[in-house]
Amino acid sequence: MAAAIVYDHVRKEYQDGTVAVDDLSFEVREHELLALVGPSGCGKSTTLRMTNRLVELSAGRILLHGEDVTQADTVALRRRIGYVIQHVGLFPHRTVAQNVATVPRLLGWDRARTRSRVGDLLELVGLDPDRYGRRYPHELSGGERQRVGVARALAVDPPVLLMDEPFGAVDPVGRRRLQVEFRRIHRELGTTVVLVTHDVDEAVRLADRVAVLSRGGRLEQLAPPVSVLSSPASPAVADLVGSGAAVRLLSLARLERADLSPRDQEDGRPGAVTLELGAALDDVFAAIAQAPGGTVQVRADGAVVGVADADTVVAALHRVTAAAPS
Ligand SMILES: Nc1ncnc2c1ncn2[C@@H]1O[C@H](COP(=O)(O)OP(=O)(O)OP(=O)(O)O)[C@@H](O)[C@H]1O
């Protein structure tokens, strides 16, 4: 698969001698969502900010679609790279629509094209353009502001989007909703995304691949979420994913027919618990914990296709982890 971004022996030493990133090499594939995770101060933001040259590299190269970013004009570069940060930095005296239209205006788009694009983008991020377009940032909730920030960053359909703790300031429920919506948006647009987060749950829920960094921007593991959770490549990764790894795996995996014990007869007992095939394993687990006898019926297309119990969950986990690419 083609690389959208190549980090090639990248190093950043700040003026005071802090080596934020020592010698980092990895590639971000075209259209993937790659999450950078790691403990505070390990160099995640520095790595992201070197990509759009908000921070200059001390050594090494970063190639964006084959072009060395240090050779690119910074203004042109930043227009090709969307950027979303935690406190999204909307212009307070401009309306939502004007904020989203910032880059199209700079690029000299005409009024009709800009208006239509702004409308489409607000709809994409789940905000009704008629209701929200004329509001000012202070008239929005934190989650709505982040949505506007995402819409603004996507305004000219950049091939690459960098996100630094984009949902960090949003309450847990709003955050979960934004994550679900952002995953849909990413699938729909196919933009290459690099997401910095210190939240392992967010990384495994959103990312196609997770890059785990440790101090000095050292790459501990770069793999799909299930692999990072089920086979941590080093003690640093195991430490980061911690004791919650199994629970996180449960939320990633879905119940399949092969995991079930066969069952022809429908269990007619009143109150018998049923689940749909394809349910997330954490929901299966919760249902089993509550069900009389520790078993639940599983249905597909309205018919009972088997029963699930604790062994089913373990079997499904083994299936998922065995299939995980490294
Ligand atoms: N402008 C700067 N001057 C000097 N040191 C800096 C500067 N910016 C960051 N650092 C240091 O570089 C290291 C990496 O910082 P960076 O912000 O990249 O880490 P991070 O992984 O994003 O951390 P966090 O999760 O806390 O945001 C830290 O030790 C930090 O103190």
PDBQT file of the ligand as one rigid body, heavy atoms in Angstrom, charges set to zero:
ROOT
HETATM    1  N1  LIG A 401       8.902  24.278  22.782  1.00  0.00    +0.000 N 
HETATM    2  C1  LIG A 401       9.508  23.372  23.548  1.00  0.00    +0.000 A 
HETATM    3  N2  LIG A 401      10.708  23.617  24.108  1.00  0.00    +0.000 NA
HETATM    4  C2  LIG A 401      11.342  22.699  24.864  1.00  0.00    +0.000 A 
HETATM    5  N3  LIG A 401      10.849  21.479  25.123  1.00  0.00    +0.000 NA
HETATM    6  C3  LIG A 401       9.657  21.178  24.593  1.00  0.00    +0.000 A 
HETATM    7  C4  LIG A 401       8.918  22.094  23.785  1.00  0.00    +0.000 A 
HETATM    8  N4  LIG A 401       7.750  21.496  23.407  1.00  0.00    +0.000 NA
HETATM    9  C5  LIG A 401       7.759  20.270  23.958  1.00  0.00    +0.000 A 
HETATM   10  N5  LIG A 401       8.902  20.069  24.675  1.00  0.00    +0.000 N 
HETATM   11  C6  LIG A 401       9.306  18.855  25.400  1.00  0.00    +0.000 C 
HETATM   12  O1  LIG A 401       9.432  17.801  24.454  1.00  0.00    +0.000 OA
HETATM   13  C7  LIG A 401       8.969  16.569  25.005  1.00  0.00    +0.000 C 
HETATM   14  C8  LIG A 401       7.865  16.010  24.126  1.00  0.00    +0.000 C 
HETATM   15  O2  LIG A 401       6.748  16.900  24.154  1.00  0.00    +0.000 OA
HETATM   16  P1  LIG A 401       5.408  16.633  23.318  1.00  0.00    +0.000 P 
HETATM   17  O3  LIG A 401       4.488  17.760  23.588  1.00  0.00    +0.000 OA
HETATM   18  O4  LIG A 401       5.767  16.323  21.927  1.00  0.00    +0.000 OA
HETATM   19  O5  LIG A 401       4.892  15.292  24.028  1.00  0.00    +0.000 OA
HETATM   20  P2  LIG A 401       3.454  14.620  24.020  1.00  0.00    +0.000 P 
HETATM   21  O6  LIG A 401       3.700  13.163  23.940  1.00  0.00    +0.000 OA
HETATM   22  O7  LIG A 401       2.601  15.247  22.987  1.00  0.00    +0.000 OA
HETATM   23  O8  LIG A 401       2.926  14.977  25.467  1.00  0.00    +0.000 OA
HETATM   24  P3  LIG A 401       1.429  15.243  26.023  1.00  0.00    +0.000 P 
HETATM   25  O9  LIG A 401       0.686  13.949  25.886  1.00  0.00    +0.000 OA
HETATM   26  O10 LIG A 401       1.677  15.603  27.451  1.00  0.00    +0.000 OA
HETATM   27  O11 LIG A 401       0.865  16.359  25.206  1.00  0.00    +0.000 OA
HETATM   28  C9  LIG A 401       8.515  16.891  26.423  1.00  0.00    +0.000 C 
HETATM   29  O12 LIG A 401       9.572  16.587  27.287  1.00  0.00    +0.000 OA
HETATM   30  C10 LIG A 401       8.261  18.388  26.379  1.00  0.00    +0.000 C 
HETATM   31  O13 LIG A 401       8.480  18.956  27.645  1.00  0.00    +0.000 OA
ENDROOT
TORSDOF 0
